[in-house]
Amino acid sequence: MAPTDRAGLARYRDLYLWMLIPMAVMQLGILRDYWGDFSDNAWPVHVHYWTATLWYLLLIVQPRLATTGRMAQHRTWGMIGFFLAGGVAFTALAALNRDIVNAGRAAASPDQFGPFKPWFFYGIAAVEFVMMSAFIVAIVQAIRHRKRLEDHAWWLVSSVFIIMMPTLGRGMQFLWFMIGRPEDAVTLPLYVSTAAIVALLAWAARRYGRFNHPATWLALGANLFNLLFEPLGKWVWLQGVLRMIIKD
């Protein structure tokens, strides 16, 4: 291993510990939404949850393997991990159908969905499509830069911040209902969640000297795009496109 590679690995020697934070955020955010109605969840939901959970776990284990010199194991798990990342992306894209179905149900039975109007589900489908596209870009870039360890590592780390929003957002919405603010539970929790993710991203980028890195900008852009879910969801033309592409 070249001296520059050793220096790059040294930068990330405690990364595995810090990656426990997004893992905890993800699990706490999805706790009520997934485990609260576990038996009622469709099969694709289960597959997506467990592939995403294993992806987060992999991003804890992999830095530890690399920084302790177990590169053969790191590479083996890395090959497995890229298949896992594909599972995360494509099960998430497949689940977009649920958003379109919920939009139709919210239009037909508005009383059952409370403050969540059809536009909300269209907006979520639109931003999640972009989010998962950004995730795929990050994974492809990580593969391309697998021999440049610092870049390889940071592209993978950025993937965590790209896909954190759905779980954290749902957890925040549940919290808003718990504190008796259902009228604010549609938009405000998602804005708060985005601000929290951007803050975590900025902190991590500063700690690891990756502020001016394309992976950081991609993760930032994906999260800022999430803020457009309301105008996108209310755009009638886009609603029609989503219904046409994602069959309900």
N, C-alpha and C positions, 0 to 999 in steps of 0.2 A: 504494500500500500504506500502511495506517495506521501511525502510530508504534508502537502496541502490537504490530502484526504484526511490525514490524522487530525489536522487542525480543524477541519470542518466537522469531524465527528466529535471533537472535544467541545465544540460550541453547543452540541445537542446532548451532552451527557446526562442532563437532568430533564430532558424533554419528556421522557416516559412518565415522570411524576406529574408534570403540568398537564399532560393529556388526560389525566384523571378528572380534571375540572370539566371539560366539555362532555366527557362520558357521564359524569354525575348530572350535569345540566340536562342532557338528553333523557336520561332515565327518569329524573324527577318531572320533567315536562310531560312525558308521555304516560306517566304512572296511572293517572285516573282514566285517560282516554283509552288506553290499551287494556290495562288489567281490570278496569272497572266493569267492562262488558266483554271479557275475554272470550267466552263461549259464543258470543254473537258476532264476533269479527269474522269476516270472510277470509278464505284461505290466502289470497294475495296479501292481505293486511298482515297476517302472521309471518309470511315469507319475508315481507319488506322489513318488519320490525326486527326479526332475527338476523337478517343479512346486515342491516344497519348497525345493530348492536355488536355483531362480530367484527364489523369494519372498525368501529371505535376501539374495540379491544385490541385489534391488530395494530392500531396506531399507538397503543401503549406498549405492546410487546416488541414491535419492530425496532424502535429506537434503542431499547434496552439491549437487544441482541447485537445491534450494530456497534454500539459504544462499548460493549464488553468483549469485542473481538470475535463474536460468533457469527462471522459473515456468511459461512456456508448455510447455516440455519436461517439467517436473515434472507438470503436469496431464495431459498426454498419456500419459505412462508410468503415472500414477496410475490412469487409466481402464483401461489394460491390466492393471495390477496387481490390480485388484479382480476381474477375471475369473480371474486366476492364483490369487488367494486362494480363490476358489470351487473351483478344481481341487485345491488342497491339501486343503481340507476334505472334499470329496466322494470323492476317491480314498482318503483315510484311512478314511472311514466304510465305503467299499466293501471295504476290506482287512480289516475286522473279521471277515469270513467266514473268513479264514485262521486267526484265533485259535480259532474254534469247531471248525474242521476239526482243528487241532492238539490241541485238548482231547480230541476223540474218538480221535485216533491215540494220544495219550499213555495213554488208558484201555485201549485195545486192545493196545498194545505198549509197556508201561512201560520195558522195558530200553533201547529206542531213545532215550528222552528223559531218561534219567538222573535228576537231582534235580528236573526239571521235571514236576510232576504236573498232572493236568487242571485243578485249581482255579487254577493259575497263569494259564493261558490265558483262563479265564473272567474272572478278576480284571482282567487286562490289557484285555480287551474292554470291561469295564464302565467302567474309568477313562478309556480312550481315547475312548469315546463322550462322556463328560462333557467331556473335554479339547477335543475338536473342536467341541462345542457352544459352549464358552467362546470358542474361536478365532473362530467365526462371529459371536458377540456383539461381540467386539472389532472385527472388520472392519465390522460394521454401524454401530457407534458411531463409528468413524473416518470413515465416509461421512457420517453425520449431522452430525459436527462439522468437516467439511472446511473451513468458513470460519473456524473458530477454531483457528488454526494450532498452538498449543501443545497443545491437547486432541487435535486430529487426529493430531499426531505421536506423542503418548504412547500413544494407543490402538493405533497401529501397532507401536510398540516393544514394548508389552506382549504382542502376539501372538507374538513370538519366544520369550519366556519361557514362554508357555502351551504351546507345542508342542515344546519342547526335550527333554522327558523321554524319549520313545521312543529317540531316537538316542543320547543320553548314557547312558541306562540299559543299552542293549545293549552299548555300548562298555565300560562298567564291568563288566558280567557277563563279557565276554570276558577282561578283565584278570584277574578273579578266577580264571578257569580257567587262565590263563597262569601265575599264581603258585602254582598247585596247591591252590586252596581251592574245589573244585567243590561241596562240601557247603554252603558259604555263598553260592553264586553266585545263588541264586534271589531272596532278599529283600534281603540287606545291600547289594549294589551299587545297588539302586533307592532305598534309603533315603539312601545317600551321595549319589547323583545329585540327589535332591530337595533335600537340604541345600545342595548346590553351586548349584543353580538359584536357590533362595531367597536365598542369599547374593549372587549376581550381581544379582538383581532389587533387593534392598535397596540394594546399592551404586549401581546405576544410578538408582534413585528418589531417593536422597540427592543424587547428583551433579547431577541435573536438577531438583531441587526438586519431585518428584512423589510424595512419600511418601503424602500424604493425597489420593489421586486414585482414582476408582473403577476405572480400568484397572489400577492397582497392586494393589488389593484383589482384583480378578477373577483376575489372574495368580497372586497368592498363594493364593487359594482353590482354584484349579484344581490347583496343585502340592501343597497339603496334602491335597486329596482323593485324589491319587495314592497317598498313604500307606495308603489303605484297600483297596488291591488284594487283600491277603490275606484279610481277613474277607469282603469282597464275593465273591471267587472261591470261597470255601468255603460260601457261602450257597446251599443246594440250590434254594430257590425261585427265586433270581435266575438260577442256571444254566439252569433250565427256561425262564424268560422269554427269556434270551439265545438259547437254541436255537430258540425259537419265532419270535423277531423276526429273528434273523440265521440264515438257513438254512445248514446245513452240507452 
